[in-house]
Structure formats: structure tokens, C-alpha cells
Amino acid sequence: MKKQAILAPRGLERLLARHPWIFRGDLASLPEGEAGDLVAVGDRPGRVLAWGLWNPQTSLALRLLFWGRDKPDLPRLLLGRLQAALDLRRRWCPGEDAFRLVHGEADGLPGLIVDVYGDVLCLQFLSLAWHRQQELILNCLDGLLSPSAVILRNDVRQIEREGLVPEKALLRGVFEPGESRIVSLGDLKGVVYPLEGQKTGLYLDVRHYPRLLQGLCQGASVLDAFCFQGQFSLHALLYGAREVTAIDQSAPALEAAQESLALCGLPPRVDWVCGNVFDELRRFEEEQRTFDVVVVDPPPFAPSRRQVDSARRGYKDLALRAMRLLRSGGTLLFFSCSHAFSRQSLLEVLHEAARDAKRSLRVVTELHQPPDHPVLPQVPETDYLKGFALEVSM
């Protein structure tokens, strides 16, 4: 057996807690092996405790795949984890044609993301090891789902830490630039461009929440901030909104939203605003505009703990302006997808904003990521989406 990775006390503590991340500083000695290899991980007496994917180029040096002495068969392990992931989605998201099939660490495949859009799969290899094992992954996925196309969406900066270059590529099948798919999202159909847009084409983690607007929008004026491709806006129209104002700084996202609007045959009572949300909310406040329902779903303000203080200021500003724009008795849906910004911190920010706006808040329901984005309790980073539906009164 090649020389294994030996854990320092902190690394051993992480391994015993079943945390899949072992950092370079958690190692007392380094293993033999090339970047991307499956290597043994042990303690100082030399006992093998687990196996992980090795990358000497980054501080996150090992992503653990298997706890146990005997080396796992990687093809069998991968196929079994993918099958288990698919089974979970079939149990918890039956009948859906747009969902997350693999949520990295929470599905036992740290650093791997697989999203499904009908017959198209979008992958992210956030680990160099998975990038080197892509043929194995593609063969397993082909056997499970027989997709017409598989697209790589590695156009995220974080992969540079792994020694990878950001890229978008067609890995298998046929798919033309600018091609789209139509998928079900809540109570409507929507257009998705798997080669374009943020993430892998859509924000799948909030796709169920537009249904919360049912019963709130009849005859209402609705503001959808950070609307992206407008699923909240379109559902508001479906549920009877009198008018909708939708803001996003991405012109292509707004164009896709208008495609979905036409596809669904909804009345074109939407003012699509391409601009900075902070600036537009400030302008609406100056114009003394008011709304019955406000949705605020910003991008992550705190990707790491270093940004928590600035995130707090950003969320506070958004919440304060949203509450000032709400009519008394109105509804605010407010989300955070920053894993480093806790649920309690978000609730405190909303309370502080309400106090400054001289408003009263009542939490109606709490919002969390859907079942196809499962959470590992020992990996707080997997628990990232939080939010609240609130009634706001004078």
C-alpha cells in the first residue's frame, strides 16, 4: 500500500465526526499519490480509517468518500451513490422534471453537482478529482438516466482553487449554443438555458416557493426583487395579481422570463426593470410607491465568514427598503442563500429593519431548501438557504 495520509488531532476529530473535508493543516503527513487519486487516510498508529480524493494543490486537501479500512471500488461506489441520490429524489420530488440530482457532500459525493432539466444534465466538478473521473461519472449517469445531452457548467471562480480553469462545455450528446428546454416549475412551465445564466441555468432551490403567493395576490401589486427568470412574478400573475414589478440586473434573465410569460399565456402585466436592485428600491421609495407583496431573493452576500458583516449591512438595507415599500398588512418573502449567514442572524436583521422602519413583523412560515438539496448536520455548509414569510404592519 502506498504511504497514506496521517491525520493530526484536529483532522482525526473531523473524520470521526464524519465531516468529509480534511484540510492540509489537518494532516500530520501527506500521502503518496497524484492529484485526484483515491488515497488511504489514517491515524498516527497507521490504522486506515477512511478513503478520500487527494488534491495537493489546494487547502481542502482531502474529500472523504468512504469510512472504513478496505479500499472501495470507485466505480461501484459512484454508481451506488448516484442511484441512492436518484431514489431520494423520486421519493421526495416525484414527477418533477427540473431538480438537483446530486448535492455534493449531502449525497456522499463531495464536490460534485448534478442538475436535471428534462432530458439534459448539467454538471459541476468542484473538485479536481471528479474532473479527472468525468468519463466514469458520465457512464454512470448515462446508465441511470440516458440523457440527450450532458453539459459542464464549471464557470465558477471557486474551482480555480482546485487547479481547474473555469469553463462551459458540452460533454456528451447534442446541444447547440442558445438552445433551451421547457420544464415544469411550480404551477407553470418555464424556459431554461442550460448553457447560460447563473448556476446551471436556474435557481432550483427556490422553485417551490412561488406557490406561497397563492391566496396573497388576487388584485395585488407585487414587487419581485432579484427576480432572475421571474418565477415569482409569473406565479403572481397566475394567482391574480393586478400588476407586477420585476427587477434584475441580468438582461438575458429578463428576456428568458418574458419567454416564459408568453409560453404560459399569462397577461403581460409586468414591468420588467433591468437595473441594480438597491438603486431601484431607493427610486421607488422616493416616488412613494407601495406594494401588497414584496419578494426579496438576493444572491449570496456572505460566501464565507469573512463577508458576514458586509452581508448584514446589505440584508439590513434591503429589508428596510422593502418594508418601507409595503402597505400595512402586506407580505414580505425574504431569502438568504449565504451559508455563512445564520438563520438567527437573518431573523435579527429583519427585526432591526422593522424597528428602524417603525413596522411590526409577524413570521408566518419559515423557508428552507427543498428535499433535493439535503443537509448533513455535521457539514453546516450544506445548510445554506433560509428565509421567512412575514406579515408587515404599521
HELIX and SHEET records of a PDB file:
HELIX    1   1 PRO A    9  LEU A   16  1                                   8    
HELIX    2   2 ARG A   24  ASP A   26  5                                   3    
HELIX    3   3 LEU A   74  TRP A   92  1                                  19    
HELIX    4   4 GLY A  104  ASP A  107  5                                   4    
HELIX    5   5 LEU A  128  ARG A  132  1                                   5    
HELIX    6   6 GLN A  134  LEU A  145  1                                  12    
HELIX    7   7 ARG A  157  GLU A  162  5                                   6    
HELIX    8   8 LEU A  204  VAL A  206  5                                   3    
HELIX    9   9 TYR A  209  LEU A  213  5                                   5    
HELIX   10  10 GLN A  231  LEU A  238  1                                   8    
HELIX   11  11 ALA A  251  CYS A  264  1                                  14    
HELIX   12  12 VAL A  277  GLU A  286  1                                  10    
HELIX   13  13 ARG A  305  GLN A  307  5                                   3    
HELIX   14  14 VAL A  308  LEU A  325  1                                  18    
HELIX   15  15 ARG A  343  ASP A  356  1                                  14    
HELIX   16  16 PRO A  380  THR A  382  5                                   3    
SHEET    1   A 6 TRP A  21  ILE A  22  0                                        
SHEET    2   A 6 LEU A  62  TRP A  67 -1                                        
SHEET    3   A 6 VAL A  48  TRP A  54 -1                                        
SHEET    4   A 6 LEU A  38  GLY A  42 -1                                        
SHEET    5   A 6 ALA A   5  LEU A   7  1                                        
SHEET    6   A 6 LEU A  27  SER A  29 -1                                        
SHEET    1   B 5 ALA A  98  HIS A 103  0                                        
SHEET    2   B 5 LEU A 112  TYR A 117 -1                                        
SHEET    3   B 5 VAL A 120  PHE A 125 -1                                        
SHEET    4   B 5 ALA A 149  ASN A 154  1                                        
SHEET    5   B 5 GLU A 167  GLY A 173 -1                                        
SHEET    1   C 2 ARG A 181  LEU A 185  0                                        
SHEET    2   C 2 LEU A 188  VAL A 192 -1                                        
SHEET    1   D 7 VAL A 270  CYS A 274  0                                        
SHEET    2   D 7 GLU A 243  ASP A 248  1                                        
SHEET    3   D 7 SER A 221  ALA A 225  1                                        
SHEET    4   D 7 PHE A 291  VAL A 296  1                                        
SHEET    5   D 7 LEU A 326  SER A 336  1                                        
SHEET    6   D 7 LYS A 386  SER A 393 -1                                        
SHEET    7   D 7 SER A 360  HIS A 368 -1                                        
END                                                                             
